[in-house]
Amino acid sequence: MSIHIVALGNEGDAFHQDNRPSGLIRTYLGRSPLVSGDESSLLLNATSTVARPVFTEYQASAFGNVKLVVHDCPVWDIFDSDWYTSRNLIGSADIIVIKYNVNDKFSFHEVKDNYIPVIKRALNSVPVIIAAVGTRQNELPCTCPLCTSDRGSCVSTTEGIQLAKELGATYLELHSLDDFYIGKYFGGVLEYFMIQALNQKTSEKMKKRKMSNSFHGIRPPQLEQPEKMPVLKAEASHYNSDLNNLLFCCQCVDVVFYNPDLKKVAEAHKIVLCAVSHVFMLLFNVKSPADIQDSSIIRTTQDLFAINRDPAFPGASQDSPGNPPLRVVVKDALFCSCLSDILRFIYSGAFQWEELEDDIRKKVKDSGDVSSVIEKVKCILKTPGKINCLRNCKTYQARKPLWFYNTSLKFFLNKPMLADVVFEIQGTTVPAHRAILVARCEVMAAMFNGNYMEAKSVLIPVYGVSKETFLSFLEYLYTDSCCPAGIFQAMCLLICAEMYQVSRLQHICELFIITQLQSMPSRELASMNLDIVDLLKKAKFHHSDCLSTWLLHFIATNYLIFSQKPEFQDLSVEERSFVEKHRWPSNMYLKQLAEYRKYIHSRKCRCLVM
C-alpha cells in the first residue's frame, strides 16, 4: 500500500533564493521518525534542468511498510507547459500541500489568481494543507501610513486563512523549519491525513474484495445471530421490612420492658437490640465491661436499665413457658415514655433521625427534654472507643443510611450467643435465633408458632441438606446476601430455598448460575464435567421456571457443544423438540456451509470467508 503526496509552491524568499536542497518537504522526510530512508535514497528523480526542476520525486517508507511517494513542484509553470502531467499529479494525489513564503506577496497573488482556480476544479475530496513559511519582516504594531505601506509586501494571516476557506484546506503557519514546526506541527497534521488516507484505502480494498467474492458463483451462507436469551428480573429486597414487622407481630419475644412503676411498656428481641447497640450487649451479658472498655457505654447501661429476676414480679405471666422473657426496668421515666418510638426507630434501621425527633416532640413538649432523649439514643448507638459524632440529626439524616442489621447480625451467625434453637445436620449442630428465622422465612414462622413439634423443641433435625448449604441459607437470612462457591453449591442452595419457600434467594441462585454459565468460553463448556441436562431437570423439579427456560435456550444456543455429550440423550421429547427448533447454528446454515465448502474445494480457489 502506498501514499501519494503532491507539494506545490516555493516556500523560499523570492529575493534571497539559493540552490540548497533544504525545503519543507525534504526537511520533513529527513527528520520524521515515522519515515525511513537515508539522504542518498530520498532523491530519486529530477526532471528538466538541475537549476530549475519542474518537480522532484522522493520515495521512502512510512509507518514501517507503507510506501511514501512525494512529488515536490517548486514552480507553477508545470500548469502552463504540461497540463496533462500536472492534472495526473493532482488526480492521483492522496494529500496536496500548497506552500508559499509570507514575504513574497507578489507570487502569492499570482498563484491565487491564476492557479488556485485550476487546482480547485481538479480536486476530488482530497485533503489540502496550506503552509505559510517564514517570519514576516515588516509586520510592525504601527498604523502610520509608512508602516502600512511596508506591511503590504507580506502575506497576512487573514489572506492565508481566506485562501484555505476557498479550498476547504487546513491552514498552518511555520515561522521556521526547525524540529517543532516541521516535526510536531506540520508533521502531526500531515501524518493525520496519511492515516486517514490509509484507512480509506483499506476500506476500499475490503469493498473490492467483497465485490470480487460475489462473482465466484455460490455466495457464502450468512450466519444469523442466535435468539436472545430470556431476561431474569431480580426480586427487590424486603430485608428491612421483615425486621421492622418483627416488632409488631410480637413473635419469639425474649425481652419485656417495664416503666419505673413496673407496668409493661414494650416487647422486643435481644438479637435485634444487640445487633445495633453495645449497651444492650452489655445489658444481656453478650459482652463484658472488659470487652467494651468504654466508660460512657457502661455508665449509660447502668443509668437507663435494670434487670429484674424476682419470681414474684407483679408483671410476670403465670402461664409462661420454661424460658420466660427477660424483664428489663427502664429507670428514666422520660426515656421510657418514648421507648416504643425508639424501638421502632431501631427496628427500621436506626437512621431515620428526623422521624424519631418528630415522634418524641409529640410526647415530650419541652425542647430540652427532647434533646435529652435524643442524646440518650445516641449514647445507646455509640461505637466503643469513638467520639459520638451524631451531633445534628438533620445532617446525619442526609447521609447514606447505615444498615446495621446486614453487617451486625452476621456477628451472631452460627454462634451460641443468645441462640434459642439448634439445628442438627449431618451429625453436627448449628445454633440460630428464632426471631431472625421467623422474620425472614414464612415456613420457619409457621413451624415455630404452629402446633408442630419444632415449636416446643430446642433441637431440630434437618434432612436432605448439607451443613455447608444450610449455613449459606442461614447467612442469607441473617445478612440478605450470599456467595455460593460454584454452580453446584448454588443449585443446592436453590433447592434449600425452594424447600423453605424463600423466593428471593431462589432468584439470586438462578442469577448466579446464569452468570457463571454465560461467562464460560466455548472450550470450557465442552470440557466441563457439569451435567447441564441434570441441572435443567433439577430446575424443573424444584419449580425454578425461569432457570429451566433459560437453560433450554442455553443448550439450543450452544447446540454443537451439548449435542456431542452423552447426557443430551436424556432430554425429554418436548425438550428435544424445543432445542431442535431453536438450535444455533441452524441445520439449514450447516447444509449451506457444507455446499459452499464443497464448491470452493472443487474450484480449487481460496475461500475469502473461512
C-alpha positions as CSV (number, residue, x, y, z in Angstrom):
1,M,0.0,0.0,0.0
2,S,1.3,3.5,-0.9
3,I,0.5,7.1,-0.2
4,H,1.0,9.8,-2.9
5,I,1.7,13.4,-1.7
6,V,1.9,16.4,-4.1
7,A,3.6,19.5,-2.9
8,L,3.1,22.7,-4.9
9,G,4.8,26.1,-4.5
10,N,8.1,27.6,-3.3
11,E,8.5,28.4,0.4
12,G,11.8,30.2,-0.2
13,D,12.2,34.0,-0.3
14,A,11.9,35.3,-3.9
15,F,14.7,37.8,-3.3
16,H,17.1,35.5,-1.4
17,Q,16.9,32.1,-3.1
18,D,19.7,29.7,-3.1
19,N,20.1,26.2,-4.6
20,R,20.3,24.3,-1.4
21,P,18.0,21.3,-1.3
22,S,16.5,22.1,2.1
23,G,12.9,22.8,1.5
24,L,9.9,22.0,3.7
25,I,9.2,18.5,2.2
26,R,12.8,17.4,2.2
27,T,13.3,18.6,5.8
28,Y,10.3,16.7,7.0
29,L,11.4,13.5,5.2
30,G,14.8,13.7,6.7
31,R,13.7,14.4,10.3
32,S,10.4,12.5,10.8
33,P,10.9,9.3,12.9
34,L,8.0,7.7,11.0
35,V,9.8,7.9,7.7
36,S,12.7,5.6,7.0
37,G,15.3,6.3,4.3
38,D,18.7,8.0,4.3
39,E,19.7,11.2,2.5
40,S,21.0,9.4,-0.6
41,S,17.9,7.3,-1.2
42,L,15.3,10.1,-0.8
43,L,16.1,11.9,-4.1
44,L,15.3,9.5,-6.9
45,N,14.3,11.6,-9.9
46,A,14.6,15.2,-11.1
47,T,13.3,16.2,-14.5
48,S,14.2,19.3,-16.6
49,T,17.3,21.2,-15.6
50,V,19.1,21.0,-12.3
51,A,18.9,24.7,-11.7
52,R,15.1,24.8,-12.1
53,P,13.5,21.4,-12.0
54,V,9.8,21.0,-12.8
55,F,9.3,18.5,-10.0
56,T,11.4,16.4,-7.7
57,E,10.3,12.9,-6.7
58,Y,11.0,11.4,-3.3
59,Q,10.3,7.8,-2.2
60,A,10.5,6.5,1.3
61,S,8.8,4.1,3.8
62,A,6.3,5.4,6.4
63,F,4.8,3.5,9.3
64,G,7.1,0.6,8.7
65,N,5.8,-0.9,5.4
66,V,3.8,1.9,3.7
67,K,5.4,3.3,0.5
68,L,5.5,7.1,0.5
69,V,5.8,8.9,-2.9
70,V,6.2,12.7,-2.8
71,H,6.3,15.0,-5.9
72,D,7.6,18.4,-4.9
73,C,6.8,21.0,-7.6
74,P,8.5,24.3,-6.6
75,V,7.4,26.2,-9.7
76,W,3.9,26.6,-11.0
77,D,5.0,26.6,-14.7
78,I,4.0,22.9,-15.0
79,F,0.4,24.0,-15.2
80,D,1.2,26.1,-18.3
81,S,3.8,23.9,-20.0
82,D,2.5,20.4,-19.2
83,W,-1.2,20.4,-18.3
84,Y,-1.5,16.6,-18.7
85,T,1.3,15.8,-16.2
86,S,0.0,18.4,-13.7
87,R,-3.6,17.1,-13.9
88,N,-2.4,13.5,-13.4
89,L,-0.3,14.5,-10.4
90,I,-3.3,16.2,-8.7
91,G,-5.7,13.5,-9.7
92,S,-3.6,10.7,-8.2
93,A,-2.7,12.6,-5.1
94,D,-3.9,11.4,-1.7
95,I,-2.7,14.7,0.0
96,I,-1.9,18.1,-1.5
97,V,0.4,20.6,0.2
98,I,0.4,24.2,-1.1
99,K,3.4,26.2,0.3
100,Y,4.4,29.8,0.0
101,N,6.7,32.4,1.7
102,V,4.9,35.0,3.7
103,N,7.3,37.7,2.5
104,D,6.6,37.1,-1.2
105,K,3.2,38.7,-1.7
106,F,3.5,39.1,-5.5
107,S,3.9,35.4,-6.0
108,F,1.1,34.6,-3.6
109,H,-1.4,36.7,-5.5
110,E,-0.2,35.4,-8.8
111,V,-0.8,31.8,-7.6
112,K,-4.1,32.7,-6.0
113,D,-5.5,34.4,-9.1
114,N,-4.1,32.1,-11.9
115,Y,-3.5,28.6,-10.5
116,I,-5.8,28.1,-7.4
117,P,-9.0,28.1,-9.5
118,V,-7.4,25.4,-11.8
119,I,-6.5,23.3,-8.7
120,K,-9.9,23.8,-7.2
121,R,-11.6,22.3,-10.3
122,A,-9.3,19.3,-10.3
123,L,-9.7,18.5,-6.6
124,N,-11.8,15.4,-5.7
125,S,-12.3,15.2,-1.9
126,V,-8.5,15.3,-1.4
127,P,-7.2,16.9,1.9
128,V,-5.3,20.1,1.3
129,I,-2.7,21.7,3.6
130,I,-1.7,25.3,3.1
131,A,1.7,26.1,4.7
132,A,2.7,29.7,5.2
133,V,6.5,29.6,5.7
134,G,8.7,32.3,7.2
135,T,8.5,35.2,9.6
136,R,7.0,38.5,8.3
137,Q,9.8,41.0,8.1
138,N,7.8,44.3,8.1
139,E,4.9,43.4,10.4
140,L,5.1,46.3,12.9
141,P,2.5,47.2,15.5
142,C,2.1,50.7,14.0
143,T,-0.7,52.2,12.0
144,C,1.2,55.1,10.3
145,P,1.0,55.4,6.5
146,L,4.7,54.5,6.1
147,C,4.4,51.3,8.1
148,T,1.2,50.4,6.4
149,S,2.8,50.6,3.0
150,D,5.7,48.5,4.2
151,R,3.3,45.8,5.5
152,G,1.9,45.5,2.1
153,S,4.8,43.3,1.0
154,C,3.9,40.5,3.4
155,V,1.1,37.9,3.1
156,S,-1.1,38.4,6.1
157,T,-2.7,35.7,8.2
158,T,-6.1,36.7,7.1
159,E,-5.2,36.3,3.4
160,G,-3.9,32.8,4.1
161,I,-7.0,31.8,6.0
162,Q,-9.2,33.1,3.3
163,L,-7.4,31.0,0.7
164,A,-7.7,28.0,3.0
165,K,-11.5,28.5,3.2
166,E,-11.8,28.7,-0.6
167,L,-10.1,25.3,-0.9
168,G,-11.6,23.7,2.3
169,A,-8.0,23.3,3.4
170,T,-6.1,23.2,6.7
171,Y,-4.0,26.4,7.3
172,L,-0.6,26.3,9.0
173,E,2.0,29.0,9.8
174,L,5.6,27.7,10.0
175,H,7.8,30.5,11.3
176,S,10.9,28.4,10.7
177,L,11.9,24.9,9.5
178,D,13.0,23.6,13.0
179,D,12.0,20.4,14.8
180,F,9.0,21.9,16.4
181,Y,7.3,23.5,13.3
182,I,8.4,20.6,11.0
183,G,8.2,17.5,13.2
184,K,5.3,18.3,15.6
185,Y,3.3,21.0,13.9
186,F,3.4,20.3,10.1
187,G,4.3,16.6,10.6
188,G,1.5,16.0,13.0
189,V,-1.1,17.3,10.6
190,L,0.4,15.6,7.6
191,E,0.6,12.2,9.4
192,Y,-3.0,12.6,10.5
193,F,-4.1,12.9,6.9
194,M,-1.8,10.0,5.9
195,I,-3.5,7.8,8.5
196,Q,-6.9,8.9,7.1
197,A,-5.8,8.0,3.6
198,L,-4.6,4.6,4.7
199,N,-8.0,3.9,6.4
200,Q,-9.9,4.9,3.3
201,K,-7.7,2.7,1.0
202,T,-8.1,-0.2,3.4
203,S,-11.9,0.2,3.4
204,E,-12.0,0.4,-0.4
205,K,-9.8,-2.7,-0.7
206,M,-12.2,-4.6,1.5
207,K,-15.2,-3.5,-0.6
208,K,-13.4,-4.6,-3.8
209,R,-12.7,-8.0,-2.2
210,K,-16.3,-8.4,-1.3
211,M,-17.4,-7.4,-4.8
212,S,-15.0,-9.9,-6.3
213,N,-16.3,-12.6,-4.0
214,S,-19.9,-12.1,-5.4
215,F,-18.6,-13.3,-8.8
216,H,-17.4,-16.7,-7.6
217,G,-20.7,-18.4,-8.3
218,I,-22.1,-19.6,-4.9
219,R,-22.0,-16.9,-2.1
220,P,-21.0,-18.0,1.4
221,P,-24.0,-18.5,3.7
222,Q,-24.9,-15.8,6.2
223,L,-24.8,-16.9,9.8
224,E,-27.7,-15.3,11.7
225,Q,-27.4,-14.2,15.3
226,P,-28.7,-16.6,18.0
227,E,-32.0,-15.9,19.6
228,K,-32.0,-13.5,22.6
229,M,-31.8,-15.3,25.9
230,P,-34.7,-14.8,28.4
231,V,-34.1,-11.9,30.8
232,L,-34.4,-12.6,34.5
233,K,-35.6,-9.8,36.8
234,A,-34.2,-9.8,40.3
235,E,-36.7,-9.6,43.2
236,A,-36.4,-6.5,45.4
237,S,-35.1,-6.9,48.9
238,H,-37.6,-6.8,51.8
239,Y,-34.9,-7.3,54.4
240,N,-35.6,-4.1,56.4
241,S,-39.4,-4.5,56.3
242,D,-39.1,-8.1,57.5
243,L,-37.2,-7.0,60.6
244,N,-39.4,-4.0,61.1
245,N,-42.5,-6.2,61.1
246,L,-40.9,-8.4,63.7
247,L,-41.5,-5.7,66.3
248,F,-45.3,-5.6,65.6
249,C,-46.0,-9.3,65.2
250,C,-44.7,-10.0,68.8
251,Q,-43.4,-13.4,67.9
252,C,-40.4,-15.0,69.7
253,V,-40.2,-12.1,72.2
254,D,-37.5,-12.7,74.7
255,V,-37.3,-9.3,76.5
256,V,-40.0,-7.1,78.0
257,F,-39.5,-3.5,79.1
258,Y,-41.3,-2.0,82.1
259,N,-41.5,1.6,83.4
260,P,-40.4,2.6,86.9
261,D,-43.9,1.8,88.1
262,L,-43.4,-1.8,86.9
263,K,-46.0,-1.5,84.2
264,K,-45.4,-3.2,80.9
265,V,-44.3,-0.8,78.2
266,A,-42.9,-2.8,75.2
267,E,-41.7,-6.1,73.9
268,A,-38.6,-6.7,71.9
269,H,-35.9,-9.2,70.8
270,K,-32.4,-9.4,72.2
271,I,-30.8,-10.4,68.9
272,V,-32.0,-7.3,67.1
273,L,-31.1,-4.9,70.0
274,C,-27.7,-6.4,70.4
275,A,-27.1,-6.1,66.6
276,V,-27.5,-2.4,66.9
277,S,-26.1,-1.4,70.3
278,H,-23.2,-2.3,72.6
279,V,-25.3,-1.0,75.5
280,F,-27.7,-3.9,75.1
281,M,-24.8,-6.3,74.5
282,L,-23.6,-5.3,78.0
283,L,-27.0,-5.5,79.5
284,F,-27.7,-9.0,78.2
285,N,-24.2,-10.3,79.0
286,V,-23.2,-10.8,75.4
287,K,-20.1,-8.7,76.2
288,S,-18.4,-7.8,79.5
289,P,-17.2,-4.4,80.6
290,A,-13.7,-5.6,79.9
291,D,-14.6,-6.4,76.3
292,I,-16.2,-3.0,75.7
293,Q,-13.7,-0.8,77.6
294,D,-15.8,2.4,77.2
295,S,-16.9,4.1,80.4
296,S,-19.7,6.1,78.7
297,I,-21.4,2.9,77.4
298,I,-21.1,1.3,80.8
299,R,-22.5,4.4,82.5
300,T,-25.4,4.6,80.0
301,T,-26.3,1.0,80.7
302,Q,-26.3,1.4,84.4
303,D,-28.3,4.7,84.3
304,L,-31.0,3.6,81.9
305,F,-31.8,-0.1,82.6
306,A,-32.0,-2.7,85.3
307,I,-32.8,-6.4,85.0
308,N,-35.5,-7.8,87.3
309,R,-35.3,-11.5,88.1
310,D,-37.7,-11.5,91.0
311,P,-40.0,-14.6,90.6
312,A,-42.8,-12.6,92.4
313,F,-42.6,-9.8,89.9
314,P,-46.2,-8.4,89.5
315,G,-46.0,-8.1,85.7
316,A,-44.8,-11.7,85.2
317,S,-47.1,-14.1,83.4
318,Q,-48.1,-17.2,85.3
319,D,-48.5,-19.4,82.2
320,S,-45.1,-18.6,80.7
321,P,-43.1,-21.5,79.4
322,G,-39.9,-22.7,80.9
323,N,-37.8,-19.9,79.5
324,P,-39.8,-16.7,80.1
325,P,-38.8,-13.3,78.5
326,L,-36.2,-11.3,80.4
327,R,-37.7,-8.4,82.4
328,V,-35.9,-5.0,82.0
329,V,-36.9,-2.0,84.0
330,V,-36.3,1.4,82.3
331,K,-35.1,3.7,85.1
332,D,-35.6,7.0,83.2
333,A,-39.3,7.9,83.1
334,L,-38.8,10.4,80.3
335,F,-36.9,7.9,78.1
336,C,-39.4,5.2,79.0
337,S,-42.3,7.3,77.7
338,C,-40.7,7.4,74.2
339,L,-39.5,3.8,74.3
340,S,-42.0,2.5,71.7
341,D,-40.8,5.2,69.2
342,I,-37.2,4.4,70.0
343,L,-37.7,0.7,69.4
344,R,-39.5,1.4,66.1
345,F,-36.5,3.6,65.1
346,I,-34.1,0.8,66.0
347,Y,-36.0,-1.9,64.1
348,S,-36.3,0.2,61.0
349,G,-32.5,0.5,60.7
350,A,-31.6,3.2,63.2
351,F,-31.1,6.0,60.7
352,Q,-34.4,7.9,60.4
353,W,-33.4,10.6,62.9
354,E,-35.8,13.3,61.8
355,E,-38.8,11.0,62.2
356,L,-37.6,9.9,65.6
357,E,-37.3,13.5,66.7
358,D,-40.8,14.4,65.4
359,D,-42.3,11.4,67.3
360,I,-40.5,12.4,70.5
361,R,-41.8,16.0,70.2
362,K,-45.4,14.7,70.1
363,K,-44.9,13.1,73.5
364,V,-42.4,15.5,75.1
365,K,-43.3,19.2,74.8
366,D,-40.1,20.7,76.4
367,S,-37.3,21.1,73.8
368,G,-34.7,20.5,76.5
369,D,-36.3,17.1,77.3
370,V,-36.4,16.2,73.6
371,S,-32.7,16.9,73.3
372,S,-32.0,14.8,76.4
373,V,-33.9,11.8,75.0
374,I,-32.1,12.2,71.6
375,E,-28.7,12.3,73.3
376,K,-29.5,9.1,75.2
377,V,-30.4,7.3,72.0
378,K,-27.1,8.5,70.5
379,C,-25.3,7.1,73.5
380,I,-27.1,3.7,73.0
381,L,-25.9,3.6,69.4
382,K,-22.3,4.7,70.2
383,T,-19.4,2.7,69.0
384,P,-16.9,1.8,71.8
385,G,-13.7,3.9,71.8
386,K,-15.1,6.5,69.3
387,I,-16.4,10.0,70.0
388,N,-20.1,10.3,69.4
389,C,-20.3,12.1,66.0
390,L,-24.1,12.1,65.7
391,R,-24.4,15.8,66.6
392,N,-27.0,17.0,64.2
393,C,-30.0,14.8,63.3
394,K,-30.7,16.6,60.0
395,T,-27.1,16.4,58.7
396,Y,-27.0,12.7,59.8
397,Q,-30.3,12.0,58.1
398,A,-28.9,13.4,54.8
399,R,-26.1,10.9,54.8
400,K,-26.4,7.4,53.3
401,P,-28.3,5.2,55.8
402,L,-26.3,2.8,57.9
403,W,-27.9,-0.6,57.7
404,F,-26.8,-2.1,61.0
405,Y,-28.5,-5.4,60.6
406,N,-26.9,-6.9,57.5
407,T,-23.4,-6.4,59.0
408,S,-24.0,-6.7,62.7
409,L,-26.3,-9.8,62.6
410,K,-23.5,-11.7,60.9
411,F,-21.7,-11.5,64.2
412,F,-24.3,-13.9,65.6
413,L,-24.3,-16.3,62.7
414,N,-23.5,-19.9,63.8
415,K,-22.7,-18.5,67.3
416,P,-24.2,-19.8,70.6
417,M,-24.7,-16.3,71.9
418,L,-28.4,-15.6,72.5
419,A,-29.3,-18.7,70.5
420,D,-32.6,-20.3,71.3
421,V,-32.7,-23.1,68.7
422,V,-30.2,-25.6,67.5
423,F,-30.3,-27.4,64.1
424,E,-28.8,-30.9,63.9
425,I,-27.3,-31.5,60.4
426,Q,-25.1,-34.4,59.4
427,G,-24.1,-35.2,63.0
428,T,-23.2,-31.6,63.8
429,T,-25.1,-28.7,65.4
430,V,-25.8,-25.2,64.1
431,P,-27.1,-22.6,66.7
432,A,-29.6,-20.0,65.5
433,H,-32.1,-17.4,66.7
434,R,-35.8,-17.9,66.3
435,A,-36.6,-14.2,65.9
436,I,-34.5,-13.8,62.8
437,L,-35.8,-17.1,61.3
438,V,-39.4,-16.1,61.9
439,A,-39.0,-12.6,60.5
440,R,-37.2,-13.8,57.3
441,C,-38.8,-17.1,56.4
442,E,-42.6,-17.8,56.4
443,V,-42.1,-21.6,56.6
444,M,-40.0,-21.1,59.7
445,A,-42.6,-18.7,61.2
446,A,-45.3,-21.3,60.7
447,M,-43.1,-24.1,62.1
448,F,-42.1,-22.2,65.3
449,N,-45.6,-20.8,66.0
450,G,-47.9,-23.6,65.0
451,N,-48.9,-26.9,66.5
452,Y,-45.7,-28.6,65.5
453,M,-43.1,-30.4,67.4
454,E,-40.5,-27.7,66.4
455,A,-42.5,-25.0,68.3
456,K,-41.6,-26.5,71.7
457,S,-38.3,-28.2,70.8
458,V,-34.8,-26.7,71.0
459,L,-33.0,-29.3,69.0
460,I,-34.4,-29.6,65.4
461,P,-33.1,-32.1,62.9
462,V,-32.7,-31.1,59.2
463,Y,-32.7,-33.7,56.4
464,G,-31.8,-33.5,52.7
465,V,-29.5,-30.6,53.0
466,S,-25.7,-30.5,53.7
467,K,-24.3,-28.4,56.5
468,E,-22.5,-26.0,54.1
469,T,-25.7,-25.4,52.1
470,F,-27.8,-24.8,55.3
471,L,-25.1,-22.4,56.6
472,S,-25.3,-20.4,53.3
473,F,-29.1,-20.4,53.7
474,L,-28.8,-19.0,57.2
475,E,-26.3,-16.5,56.0
476,Y,-28.8,-15.1,53.6
477,L,-31.5,-14.9,56.3
478,Y,-29.1,-13.0,58.6
479,T,-27.4,-10.7,56.1
480,D,-29.7,-10.7,52.9
481,S,-26.7,-11.8,50.8
482,C,-24.9,-15.0,49.8
483,C,-22.0,-16.0,47.7
484,P,-22.1,-19.7,46.5
485,A,-18.7,-21.4,45.8
486,G,-19.8,-22.6,42.4
487,I,-22.7,-23.7,40.2
488,F,-23.2,-27.0,42.1
489,Q,-23.4,-25.1,45.5
490,A,-25.8,-22.5,44.0
491,M,-28.1,-25.3,42.8
492,C,-28.1,-26.9,46.3
493,L,-28.8,-23.6,47.8
494,L,-31.7,-23.0,45.3
495,I,-33.2,-26.4,46.3
496,C,-32.9,-25.4,50.0
497,A,-34.6,-22.0,49.3
498,E,-37.4,-23.8,47.4
499,M,-37.9,-26.1,50.4
500,Y,-38.3,-23.2,52.8
501,Q,-40.1,-21.0,50.2
502,V,-37.6,-18.1,50.1
503,S,-38.3,-16.8,46.6
504,R,-35.7,-14.0,46.5
505,L,-32.9,-16.4,47.5
506,Q,-34.1,-18.7,44.6
507,H,-33.8,-15.7,42.2
508,I,-30.3,-14.9,43.5
509,C,-29.1,-18.5,42.9
510,E,-30.7,-18.5,39.4
511,L,-28.8,-15.3,38.5
512,F,-25.6,-16.7,39.9
513,I,-25.9,-19.9,37.8
514,I,-26.7,-18.0,34.7
515,T,-23.9,-15.5,35.2
516,Q,-21.4,-18.4,35.7
517,L,-22.5,-20.2,32.6
518,Q,-22.6,-17.1,30.4
519,S,-19.0,-16.3,31.4
520,M,-17.6,-19.7,30.3
521,P,-15.9,-19.8,26.9
522,S,-16.8,-22.5,24.4
523,R,-13.8,-24.6,25.2
524,E,-14.6,-24.7,28.9
525,L,-18.2,-25.6,28.2
526,A,-17.1,-28.5,26.0
527,S,-14.7,-29.9,28.7
528,M,-16.6,-29.2,31.9
529,N,-17.9,-32.1,33.9
530,L,-21.1,-30.4,34.9
531,D,-24.2,-32.2,33.6
532,I,-26.3,-29.3,32.1
533,V,-29.3,-31.6,31.4
534,D,-29.3,-32.8,35.0
535,L,-29.2,-29.1,36.1
536,L,-32.2,-28.5,33.8
537,K,-34.2,-31.4,35.3
538,K,-33.5,-30.2,38.9
539,A,-34.6,-26.7,38.0
540,K,-37.9,-28.0,36.6
541,F,-38.4,-30.4,39.6
542,H,-38.0,-27.6,42.1
543,H,-40.3,-25.2,40.2
544,S,-37.5,-22.8,39.0
545,D,-39.3,-22.0,35.8
546,C,-37.1,-19.0,34.9
547,L,-33.9,-21.0,35.2
548,S,-35.3,-24.1,33.3
549,T,-36.4,-21.9,30.4
550,W,-33.1,-20.2,30.3
551,L,-31.2,-23.5,30.3
552,L,-33.2,-24.8,27.4
553,H,-32.3,-21.7,25.4
554,F,-28.6,-22.1,26.5
555,I,-28.5,-25.7,25.3
556,A,-30.1,-24.6,22.0
557,T,-27.6,-21.7,21.5
558,N,-24.6,-24.0,22.2
559,Y,-26.1,-26.9,20.2
560,L,-22.8,-28.0,18.6
561,I,-21.2,-28.4,22.1
562,F,-24.0,-30.1,24.1
563,S,-25.3,-32.4,21.3
564,Q,-22.0,-34.2,21.4
565,K,-22.4,-35.0,25.1
566,P,-24.0,-38.3,26.3
567,E,-26.4,-36.5,28.6
568,F,-28.0,-34.8,25.6
569,Q,-29.9,-38.1,25.0
570,D,-31.6,-37.7,28.4
571,L,-33.7,-34.7,27.2
572,S,-37.4,-35.4,27.0
573,V,-39.2,-35.4,23.7
574,E,-40.7,-32.0,24.4
575,E,-37.3,-30.6,25.4
576,R,-35.6,-32.1,22.4
577,S,-38.2,-30.6,20.1
578,F,-37.6,-27.2,21.6
579,V,-33.8,-27.4,21.3
580,E,-34.0,-28.6,17.7
581,K,-36.4,-25.7,16.8
582,H,-34.2,-23.0,18.4
583,R,-30.8,-24.5,17.7
584,W,-27.9,-22.3,16.7
585,P,-26.4,-22.5,14.2
586,S,-29.4,-23.8,12.3
587,N,-29.4,-27.1,10.4
588,M,-30.1,-25.1,7.2
589,Y,-27.0,-23.0,7.7
590,L,-24.8,-26.1,8.2
591,K,-26.1,-27.6,5.0
592,Q,-25.4,-24.4,3.0
593,L,-21.9,-24.2,4.6
594,A,-21.2,-27.8,3.5
595,E,-22.3,-27.0,0.0
596,Y,-20.2,-23.8,-0.1
597,R,-17.1,-25.7,1.1
598,K,-17.6,-28.4,-1.4
599,Y,-17.9,-25.8,-4.2
600,I,-14.7,-24.0,-3.0
601,H,-12.7,-27.2,-3.0
602,S,-14.0,-28.2,-6.4
603,R,-12.9,-24.9,-7.9
604,K,-9.6,-25.1,-6.1
605,C,-9.8,-21.4,-5.1
606,R,-9.2,-19.8,-1.7
607,C,-12.2,-19.1,0.5
608,L,-12.4,-15.5,1.4
609,V,-14.6,-16.2,4.5
610,M,-13.4,-19.4,6.2
